[in-house]
Amino acid sequence: MRKVARYTYVGVAWVAIAGFLGNIYLAGMAVFVNRSYWDIHTEFGYAVGLIVPIFILLSLLAWIPRRLTTWLAALLLYYIFHTILPLLQENLGWIAALHPVSAVLLVWLGLTHARRAGALLLERRAVAPEPVPAETA
């Protein structure tokens, strides 16, 4: 069960990155093609956040080590910060303007997290115990 949870965890990490990149693309569509994409960008951004409970459940099932849990916590907290930025538009527009830059940082955090999670899986496979040769008389 733990092995399946670990592989699923890594898969979900890469799906989250695809979601972040897709949402950046939707923002570009809103700027350069049609402003109606802003609503899609907003809703899709919140939908990507639905991955959060999945990540938490998988981290418990997979027994994710502390160093990876720290990256997951940073990613989740930063996602919350990122979604709050546009809400500051009316009173603190200069801070809300950091939202596009924040998206790039969110992708970087996601990539770092996914690469470390993948390395964890490969590390666990590589560390499998070597068979002990039988003593010969």
Buried (B, 14 or more C-beta within 10 A) or exposed (E): EEEEBBBBBBBBBBBBBEBBBEBBEBBEBBEEEEEEBBEBBBEBBEEBBEBBEBBEBBBEBBEBEEEBEEBBEEBBEBBEEBBEBBEBEEEEEEEBBBBEEBBEEBBEBBBEBBBBBBEBBEEEEEEEEEEEEEEEE
